[in-house]
Amino acid sequence: MLMFGEQGDAPKAAADLIKDGTEATFMADVIEASKDVPVIVDFWAPWCGPCKQLGPALEAAVTAAKGRVRMVKINVDESPNIAGQLRIQSIPTVYAFYQGKPVDGFQGALPASELKAFVEKVAALAGDGGLAEAIEAAETMLTEGAFADALETFAAIVEEEPENPAAFGGLLRAYLALGQVAGAEAALATVPAKITGAQEIEAVRAQIALIHQAENAGPVTELRAAVAADPTNLQALFDLAKALHAAGQVEEAVDALLDLFRRDRDWNDAAAKAQLFTIFDALPPKDPIALKGRRKLSSMIFV
C-alpha cells in the first residue's frame, strides 16, 4: 500500500479501507470494488490547503463506518486523466461510487458532522453493508468449533447492530457453545426490548432452561424401570422425558412427552405441552424432530 505523503499515514486499522489510488489502479480500486461496497474517492493535491483539512477528517469518518464504505485518495497532479474524465474543476472534490457508477459527491471542505452524515448516506446504499456476510461467517465459526472466534465476531456485530436478533442470538449461542451459561444469561438480560421476543432469542432462552433441567435430571435406566413398573405414573414419564433430553435422546424425549399429552393433556397444568414447546423452541426452526413433533402435537390438540 502507498503512503499518504503530506496528508499523513492512514491508521493501521484502516489499511484495508483507505488507500492511495492511481490511474493504473482506479478501475480495480474504485469501479470494481464499488460493486461490493461503496467507495468514496477524495481528489486532492499536495499544494491544496483545504485538502489537508478534509482528508484526515474524511478518513476518520470512513474508518468509523467499520467496513461499510471504503476510501481511495487520488492525487490530481499524478492522475490528470481521471480528473479530466470526471471533470474535476476544483479541489478538494469528493465522489462516491457504487455499483461502478458515481452516485453522490461534493466540493470543498465540510465540517466533521456533515462528513459523517455523507459517509453514512453512502454506506446505506449497500443495505446491511456486509452484515449478513459477517453473521454467516460467525455461524460458520460456530459450526466448525471455533467458538471463541464466533463469540468475538458476534460481539462486534452486536456492538454495531444491538437490535439484530440473528447477531444477538448467535452471541448467546456462542456463550453456550463455550459452556459459559452464566455469560449467556448475563447477555440475555441485556437483550433490547424490541427483539426480546424474536425466535433467535427465544431459542436460547429455551436452551438455557433445558440446560438447567439437565443438571437435575434423574438416571434414564431407573426412570424407564419406574414407567415400566407403573405406566400410569405420569410424573415418572415426565421425568423420563427430561432425562432422555438431558442424555441427548431428543426424539425419544419428544415421543415420551407426546405420549403423556395423549394420556392427560391437562396433567400438572399442561406440563407436557409446555415442555414440548420448550424443546421445539430450542431446536432450529426446520429441525425434522421439531417439525414432526409440532405436527403430532397439533393433531392431538385439534382432535
C-alpha positions as CSV (number, residue, x, y, z in Angstrom):
1,M,0.0,0.0,0.0
2,L,1.3,3.5,-0.8
3,M,1.8,6.1,1.9
4,F,-0.3,9.2,2.1
5,G,2.6,11.7,1.9
6,E,1.7,15.2,3.1
7,Q,-1.7,14.1,4.3
8,G,-0.4,11.7,6.9
9,D,-0.4,8.0,7.2
10,A,-3.6,6.1,7.4
11,P,-4.2,4.3,10.7
12,K,-3.1,0.7,10.5
13,A,-6.6,-0.5,11.4
14,A,-7.9,1.3,8.3
15,A,-5.2,-0.1,6.0
16,D,-7.7,-2.2,4.0
17,L,-10.3,0.6,3.9
18,I,-8.3,3.6,2.9
19,K,-5.7,3.6,0.1
20,D,-3.9,5.8,-2.4
21,G,-5.1,5.3,-5.9
22,T,-3.6,5.9,-9.4
23,E,-4.8,5.9,-12.9
24,A,-3.5,2.3,-13.2
25,T,-5.4,1.1,-10.2
26,F,-8.6,3.2,-10.5
27,M,-10.6,0.5,-12.2
28,A,-9.8,-2.1,-9.6
29,D,-9.8,0.1,-6.5
30,V,-12.9,2.1,-7.4
31,I,-15.1,0.8,-10.2
32,E,-14.8,-3.0,-9.5
33,A,-14.5,-2.6,-5.7
34,S,-17.7,-0.5,-5.6
35,K,-19.7,-3.4,-6.9
36,D,-19.3,-4.9,-3.4
37,V,-19.2,-1.9,-1.1
38,P,-19.5,1.9,-1.8
39,V,-16.2,3.6,-2.5
40,I,-15.6,7.3,-1.6
41,V,-12.9,9.0,-3.8
42,D,-11.1,12.0,-2.5
43,F,-9.4,14.1,-5.2
44,W,-6.6,16.2,-3.7
45,A,-3.2,17.7,-4.3
46,P,-0.2,18.3,-2.0
47,W,-0.4,22.1,-2.6
48,C,-4.1,22.3,-1.6
49,G,-4.6,23.7,1.9
50,P,-8.3,22.7,2.3
51,C,-7.4,19.2,1.1
52,K,-5.1,18.8,4.1
53,Q,-8.1,19.6,6.4
54,L,-10.7,17.5,4.6
55,G,-8.5,14.4,4.1
56,P,-7.9,13.3,7.7
57,A,-11.5,14.2,8.7
58,L,-12.9,12.1,5.8
59,E,-10.6,9.2,6.7
60,A,-11.8,9.3,10.3
61,A,-15.5,9.2,9.1
62,V,-14.7,6.3,6.8
63,T,-12.8,4.4,9.5
64,A,-15.7,4.9,11.9
65,A,-18.1,3.2,9.4
66,K,-16.1,0.0,10.0
67,G,-16.0,-1.5,6.6
68,R,-19.4,-0.4,5.2
69,V,-17.6,2.0,2.9
70,R,-14.1,2.3,1.5
71,M,-12.0,5.3,0.5
72,V,-9.5,5.9,-2.3
73,K,-7.3,9.1,-2.5
74,I,-6.4,10.4,-5.9
75,N,-3.6,13.0,-6.3
76,V,-4.9,15.0,-9.3
77,D,-1.3,16.1,-10.2
78,E,-0.3,12.5,-10.7
79,S,-3.7,11.3,-12.2
80,P,-4.8,14.1,-14.5
81,N,-6.6,11.9,-17.0
82,I,-9.0,10.6,-14.3
83,A,-9.6,14.2,-13.0
84,G,-10.3,15.3,-16.6
85,Q,-12.7,12.4,-17.3
86,L,-14.7,13.2,-14.2
87,R,-14.5,17.0,-14.9
88,I,-12.8,17.8,-11.6
89,Q,-12.6,21.6,-11.8
90,S,-11.6,22.4,-8.2
91,I,-10.2,20.5,-5.2
92,P,-11.0,19.1,-2.8
93,T,-13.7,17.2,-4.7
94,V,-15.2,14.0,-3.3
95,Y,-17.2,11.4,-5.3
96,A,-19.0,8.4,-4.1
97,F,-19.1,5.3,-6.3
98,Y,-21.5,2.4,-6.0
99,Q,-22.1,-0.5,-8.5
100,G,-19.4,1.0,-10.7
101,K,-21.0,4.5,-11.1
102,P,-20.7,7.8,-9.3
103,V,-23.8,8.3,-7.1
104,D,-23.0,11.3,-4.9
105,G,-20.4,13.9,-4.1
106,F,-19.4,17.4,-3.0
107,Q,-16.7,20.1,-3.4
108,G,-14.8,21.9,-0.8
109,A,-14.2,21.1,2.9
110,L,-17.1,20.2,5.1
111,P,-17.4,20.1,8.9
112,A,-17.0,16.7,10.6
113,S,-20.7,16.3,11.3
114,E,-21.6,16.8,7.6
115,L,-18.8,14.4,6.6
116,K,-20.2,11.8,9.0
117,A,-23.7,12.2,7.5
118,F,-22.3,11.9,4.0
119,V,-20.4,8.7,4.8
120,E,-23.4,7.2,6.5
121,K,-25.6,8.1,3.5
122,V,-23.2,6.5,1.1
123,A,-22.8,3.4,3.3
124,A,-26.5,2.9,3.4
125,L,-26.6,2.4,-0.3
126,A,-25.4,-1.2,0.3
127,G,-28.1,-2.1,2.7
128,D,-26.7,-4.0,5.6
129,G,-23.2,-3.3,4.4
130,G,-22.0,-6.8,4.6
131,L,-23.8,-7.6,7.9
132,A,-25.3,-10.7,6.5
133,E,-21.9,-12.0,5.4
134,A,-20.4,-11.2,8.8
135,I,-23.2,-13.2,10.5
136,E,-22.8,-16.1,8.1
137,A,-19.0,-16.1,8.8
138,A,-19.6,-16.2,12.5
139,E,-22.2,-19.0,12.1
140,T,-19.6,-21.0,10.1
141,M,-17.1,-20.5,13.0
142,L,-19.7,-22.0,15.4
143,T,-20.3,-24.9,13.1
144,E,-16.6,-25.6,12.8
145,G,-16.0,-25.4,16.5
146,A,-14.2,-22.0,16.6
147,F,-16.4,-20.9,19.4
148,A,-14.2,-18.1,20.8
149,D,-13.8,-16.6,17.4
150,A,-17.5,-16.8,16.8
151,L,-18.2,-15.1,20.2
152,E,-15.8,-12.3,19.3
153,T,-17.3,-11.8,15.9
154,F,-20.9,-11.8,17.1
155,A,-20.0,-9.4,19.9
156,A,-18.6,-7.0,17.3
157,I,-21.7,-7.2,15.2
158,V,-24.0,-6.7,18.2
159,E,-22.0,-3.6,19.2
160,E,-22.8,-2.1,15.8
161,E,-26.4,-3.5,15.5
162,P,-27.7,-4.3,19.0
163,E,-31.2,-4.9,17.7
164,N,-30.2,-7.5,15.2
165,P,-31.8,-10.7,16.5
166,A,-29.7,-13.1,14.4
167,A,-26.5,-11.5,15.7
168,F,-27.6,-11.4,19.3
169,G,-28.9,-14.9,19.1
170,G,-25.6,-16.0,17.7
171,L,-23.7,-14.3,20.5
172,L,-25.8,-16.1,23.1
173,R,-25.3,-19.5,21.4
174,A,-21.6,-18.9,21.3
175,Y,-21.6,-18.4,25.0
176,L,-23.4,-21.7,25.4
177,A,-21.1,-23.5,23.0
178,L,-18.2,-22.4,25.2
179,G,-20.0,-23.7,28.2
180,Q,-20.4,-20.2,29.6
181,V,-24.1,-20.5,30.7
182,A,-23.7,-17.6,33.2
183,G,-22.3,-15.4,30.4
184,A,-25.2,-16.3,28.2
185,E,-27.7,-15.4,30.9
186,A,-25.9,-12.1,31.6
187,A,-26.0,-11.2,27.9
188,L,-29.6,-12.4,27.7
189,A,-30.5,-9.8,30.4
190,T,-29.2,-7.1,28.1
191,V,-31.3,-8.0,25.0
192,P,-33.1,-4.9,23.8
193,A,-36.9,-4.9,24.4
194,K,-37.5,-4.6,20.6
195,I,-36.1,-8.1,19.9
196,T,-36.7,-9.9,23.2
197,G,-39.5,-12.0,21.7
198,A,-37.6,-12.8,18.5
199,Q,-37.3,-16.5,17.6
200,E,-33.5,-16.4,17.8
201,I,-33.7,-15.1,21.4
202,E,-36.5,-17.4,22.5
203,A,-34.4,-20.3,21.2
204,V,-31.5,-19.6,23.5
205,R,-33.9,-18.9,26.4
206,A,-35.3,-22.4,25.9
207,Q,-31.8,-23.9,25.6
208,I,-30.8,-22.4,28.9
209,A,-33.9,-23.7,30.6
210,L,-33.2,-27.2,29.2
211,I,-29.6,-27.0,30.4
212,H,-30.7,-26.2,34.0
213,Q,-33.2,-29.1,33.8
214,A,-30.4,-31.4,32.7
215,E,-28.5,-30.5,35.9
216,N,-31.2,-32.2,38.0
217,A,-32.2,-35.0,35.6
218,G,-32.5,-38.5,37.0
219,P,-30.9,-41.6,35.6
220,V,-32.6,-42.8,32.4
221,T,-32.4,-46.5,33.3
222,E,-34.1,-46.1,36.7
223,L,-36.9,-43.9,35.2
224,R,-37.5,-46.4,32.4
225,A,-37.9,-49.1,35.0
226,A,-40.3,-46.9,37.0
227,V,-42.5,-46.2,34.0
228,A,-42.5,-49.9,33.0
229,A,-43.5,-50.9,36.5
230,D,-46.4,-48.4,36.6
231,P,-47.4,-47.0,33.2
232,T,-50.0,-44.7,34.9
233,N,-47.2,-42.9,36.8
234,L,-47.2,-39.7,34.7
235,Q,-44.7,-38.0,36.8
236,A,-42.2,-40.8,36.2
237,L,-42.9,-40.5,32.4
238,F,-42.4,-36.7,32.6
239,D,-39.1,-37.1,34.5
240,L,-38.0,-39.8,32.0
241,A,-38.6,-37.4,29.1
242,K,-36.4,-34.8,30.8
243,A,-33.7,-37.3,31.5
244,L,-33.8,-38.5,27.9
245,H,-33.4,-35.0,26.6
246,A,-30.5,-34.4,29.0
247,A,-28.9,-37.6,27.6
248,G,-29.2,-36.3,24.1
249,Q,-32.1,-38.6,23.1
250,V,-34.2,-35.7,21.9
251,E,-36.6,-37.5,19.6
252,E,-37.4,-40.2,22.3
253,A,-37.9,-37.4,24.8
254,V,-40.4,-35.8,22.4
255,D,-42.2,-39.1,21.9
256,A,-42.5,-39.6,25.7
257,L,-44.0,-36.1,26.1
258,L,-46.4,-36.7,23.3
259,D,-47.5,-39.9,24.9
260,L,-48.0,-38.1,28.2
261,F,-50.0,-35.4,26.5
262,R,-52.2,-38.0,24.8
263,R,-52.9,-39.7,28.1
264,D,-53.7,-36.5,30.0
265,R,-53.2,-33.1,28.3
266,D,-54.1,-31.2,31.5
267,W,-51.8,-33.1,33.8
268,N,-49.8,-30.7,36.0
269,D,-51.1,-27.6,34.3
270,A,-50.4,-29.0,30.8
271,A,-46.7,-29.5,31.7
272,A,-46.2,-31.9,28.8
273,K,-47.3,-29.3,26.2
274,A,-45.1,-26.6,27.9
275,Q,-42.1,-28.9,27.9
276,L,-42.6,-29.8,24.2
277,F,-42.8,-26.1,23.3
278,T,-39.5,-25.5,25.2
279,I,-37.8,-28.3,23.3
280,F,-39.2,-27.2,19.9
281,D,-38.1,-23.6,20.6
282,A,-34.6,-24.7,21.4
283,L,-34.3,-26.6,18.1
284,P,-33.6,-24.9,14.8
285,P,-37.0,-24.0,13.1
286,K,-36.5,-26.6,10.3
287,D,-35.2,-29.4,12.5
288,P,-37.0,-32.6,11.5
289,I,-37.7,-33.6,15.1
290,A,-39.3,-30.2,15.8
291,L,-41.4,-30.2,12.6
292,K,-42.6,-33.8,13.2
293,G,-43.3,-33.2,16.9
294,R,-45.2,-30.0,16.2
295,R,-47.4,-31.8,13.6
296,K,-48.2,-34.6,16.0
297,L,-48.9,-32.2,18.9
298,S,-51.2,-30.1,16.6
299,S,-53.1,-33.1,15.5
300,M,-53.7,-34.1,19.2
301,I,-54.7,-30.6,20.2
302,F,-57.3,-30.2,17.4
303,V,-58.8,-33.6,17.6
